[in-house]
Structure formats: structure tokens, C-alpha cells
């Protein structure tokens, strides 16, 4: 099956990495922190003010996070569209006339307790 939803591979380092078109969170956060550090140092050198460098770096952090959030939303929307096309889901379709699996379960004689888990 070539069109798997999540393709994973292990590079020489032994770490499992996500498919190229997905956003790999730990790698993104390390890259973001490195970019923010370079940005903060450059801003401090240019303006000579720690306060200005700090404020501009925080603003840059917010902009990067908003961009990451929008990127994730777009990926989810793209996957939802792909799933709808592949499996034929539609928002207008109501519940099916068949009985669900929950209706076929026997009733529970007692309320759930922590020891049941």
C-alpha cells in the first residue's frame, strides 16, 4: 500500500522522522528557538537596547507561532478534504438506520469504579 496516511522512516541516526510534508514538532521548536536566539542577538547588536531586543523577539515569537498554527490548520483541512474524497463522507448524511455497537452491549450492573480500570 503506497498511499499510507503516515509514512515513517528511520535515518542513520536511529530517530524516527515524519514524512517530509508533515510538521515535525520537536524539530520545529528547536529550529524556532535557534532562529529566535539569532534574531535576539542581531536585534540587540543593531539597537543596543536589551528591552527593544526582548520586545521584538517576543513579537517575532508570536508571529512564528501564529504561522505554525495556521499551517497545522491547513494540514488538517487538507487531510479532511482528502478523507471526504476517499471515503465519501458528507456533512448532510445523518446517522445510519443500522444499530450501533453500543446498543448491542449488555447493561452494566454497577457504576464504573477506579478499580475497574
C-alpha positions as a LaTeX table, in Angstrom:
\begin{tabular}{lrrr}
\hline
Residue & $x$ (\AA) & $y$ (\AA) & $z$ (\AA) \\
\hline
Unk1 & 0.00 & 0.00 & 0.00 \\
Unk2 & 1.83 & 3.09 & $-1.22$ \\
Unk3 & $-0.57$ & 5.82 & $-0.12$ \\
Unk4 & $-0.35$ & 5.39 & 3.64 \\
Unk5 & $-1.50$ & 8.27 & 5.79 \\
Unk6 & 1.70 & 8.41 & 7.83 \\
Unk7 & 4.91 & 7.18 & 6.27 \\
Unk8 & 7.74 & 6.81 & 8.73 \\
Unk9 & 11.38 & 6.01 & 8.13 \\
Unk10 & 14.44 & 5.69 & 10.32 \\
Unk11 & 17.53 & 7.61 & 9.17 \\
Unk12 & 21.07 & 6.61 & 10.10 \\
Unk13 & 20.82 & 8.35 & 13.48 \\
Unk14 & 18.10 & 5.91 & 14.54 \\
Unk15 & 15.46 & 8.56 & 15.19 \\
Unk16 & 12.09 & 8.12 & 13.53 \\
Unk17 & 11.16 & 11.12 & 11.42 \\
Unk18 & 7.80 & 12.06 & 9.96 \\
Unk19 & 7.03 & 12.33 & 6.28 \\
Unk20 & 8.58 & 15.34 & 4.53 \\
Unk21 & 5.32 & 17.26 & 4.07 \\
Unk22 & 4.31 & 17.00 & 7.72 \\
Unk23 & 5.35 & 19.35 & 10.50 \\
Unk24 & 7.65 & 17.56 & 12.92 \\
Unk25 & 7.12 & 19.44 & 16.21 \\
Unk26 & 10.42 & 18.86 & 18.08 \\
Unk27 & 12.49 & 19.79 & 15.05 \\
Unk28 & 10.30 & 22.86 & 14.53 \\
Unk29 & 10.71 & 24.03 & 18.14 \\
Unk30 & 14.50 & 23.60 & 18.13 \\
Unk31 & 14.74 & 25.46 & 14.82 \\
Unk32 & 12.43 & 28.19 & 16.12 \\
Unk33 & 14.48 & 28.67 & 19.29 \\
Unk34 & 17.72 & 28.88 & 17.29 \\
Unk35 & 16.19 & 31.42 & 14.91 \\
Unk36 & 14.84 & 33.47 & 17.83 \\
Unk37 & 18.24 & 33.43 & 19.54 \\
Unk38 & 19.96 & 34.69 & 16.38 \\
Unk39 & 17.21 & 37.28 & 15.92 \\
Unk40 & 17.56 & 38.48 & 19.54 \\
Unk41 & 21.34 & 38.81 & 19.28 \\
Unk42 & 21.13 & 40.65 & 15.96 \\
Unk43 & 18.42 & 42.97 & 17.27 \\
Unk44 & 20.48 & 43.73 & 20.38 \\
Unk45 & 23.56 & 44.49 & 18.25 \\
Unk46 & 21.57 & 46.73 & 15.88 \\
Unk47 & 19.59 & 48.68 & 18.50 \\
Unk48 & 21.88 & 48.38 & 21.53 \\
Unk49 & 18.91 & 48.00 & 23.84 \\
Unk50 & 18.06 & 44.82 & 25.70 \\
Unk51 & 14.45 & 45.98 & 26.17 \\
Unk52 & 13.93 & 46.61 & 22.43 \\
Unk53 & 15.57 & 43.31 & 21.53 \\
Unk54 & 13.36 & 41.47 & 24.03 \\
Unk55 & 10.12 & 43.07 & 22.79 \\
Unk56 & 10.93 & 42.48 & 19.13 \\
Unk57 & 11.92 & 38.86 & 19.85 \\
Unk58 & 8.65 & 38.24 & 21.69 \\
Unk59 & 6.75 & 39.76 & 18.76 \\
Unk60 & 8.69 & 37.51 & 16.38 \\
Unk61 & 7.85 & 34.50 & 18.57 \\
Unk62 & 4.13 & 35.32 & 18.41 \\
Unk63 & 4.26 & 35.71 & 14.63 \\
Unk64 & 6.04 & 32.36 & 14.23 \\
Unk65 & 3.53 & 30.61 & 16.50 \\
Unk66 & 0.56 & 32.07 & 14.60 \\
Unk67 & 2.14 & 30.88 & 11.35 \\
Unk68 & 2.68 & 27.39 & 12.78 \\
Unk69 & $-0.94$ & 27.26 & 13.99 \\
Unk70 & $-2.25$ & 28.32 & 10.57 \\
Unk71 & 0.00 & 25.71 & 8.93 \\
Unk72 & $-1.43$ & 22.97 & 11.15 \\
Unk73 & $-4.99$ & 24.12 & 10.44 \\
Unk74 & $-4.31$ & 23.98 & 6.70 \\
Unk75 & $-2.87$ & 20.48 & 7.01 \\
Unk76 & $-5.93$ & 19.31 & 8.96 \\
Unk77 & $-8.29$ & 20.86 & 6.38 \\
Unk78 & $-6.33$ & 19.23 & 3.56 \\
Unk79 & $-6.48$ & 15.83 & 5.29 \\
Unk80 & $-10.20$ & 16.24 & 5.98 \\
Unk81 & $-10.83$ & 17.02 & 2.31 \\
Unk82 & $-8.75$ & 14.00 & 1.28 \\
Unk83 & $-10.69$ & 11.75 & 3.67 \\
Unk84 & $-14.02$ & 13.04 & 2.38 \\
Unk85 & $-12.99$ & 12.32 & $-1.20$ \\
Unk86 & $-11.56$ & 8.90 & $-0.39$ \\
Unk87 & $-14.35$ & 7.60 & 1.84 \\
Unk88 & $-17.28$ & 9.68 & 0.63 \\
Unk89 & $-18.15$ & 11.37 & 3.91 \\
Unk90 & $-20.66$ & 14.17 & 3.70 \\
Unk91 & $-21.96$ & 16.62 & 6.30 \\
Unk92 & $-25.57$ & 16.12 & 5.18 \\
Unk93 & $-25.64$ & 12.38 & 5.87 \\
Unk94 & $-27.43$ & 11.58 & 9.09 \\
Unk95 & $-26.92$ & 8.55 & 11.30 \\
Unk96 & $-27.44$ & 5.23 & 9.59 \\
Unk97 & $-30.52$ & 3.10 & 10.25 \\
Unk98 & $-28.35$ & 0.22 & 11.47 \\
Unk99 & $-27.91$ & $-0.34$ & 15.19 \\
Unk100 & $-24.65$ & 0.89 & 16.58 \\
Unk101 & $-22.30$ & $-1.35$ & 18.52 \\
Unk102 & $-23.19$ & 0.36 & 21.81 \\
Unk103 & $-26.82$ & $-0.77$ & 21.58 \\
Unk104 & $-25.75$ & $-4.43$ & 21.44 \\
Unk105 & $-23.73$ & $-4.31$ & 24.69 \\
Unk106 & $-25.17$ & $-5.81$ & 27.88 \\
Unk107 & $-26.12$ & $-3.31$ & 30.61 \\
Unk108 & $-23.60$ & $-2.60$ & 33.38 \\
Unk109 & $-24.76$ & $-3.81$ & 36.79 \\
Unk110 & $-22.79$ & $-1.17$ & 38.72 \\
Unk111 & $-21.39$ & 2.27 & 38.14 \\
Unk112 & $-17.76$ & 2.35 & 36.98 \\
Unk113 & $-15.12$ & 2.44 & 39.71 \\
Unk114 & $-11.47$ & 3.30 & 39.59 \\
Unk115 & $-10.63$ & $-0.37$ & 40.26 \\
Unk116 & $-12.40$ & $-1.34$ & 37.00 \\
Unk117 & $-9.59$ & 0.21 & 35.02 \\
\hline
\end{tabular}
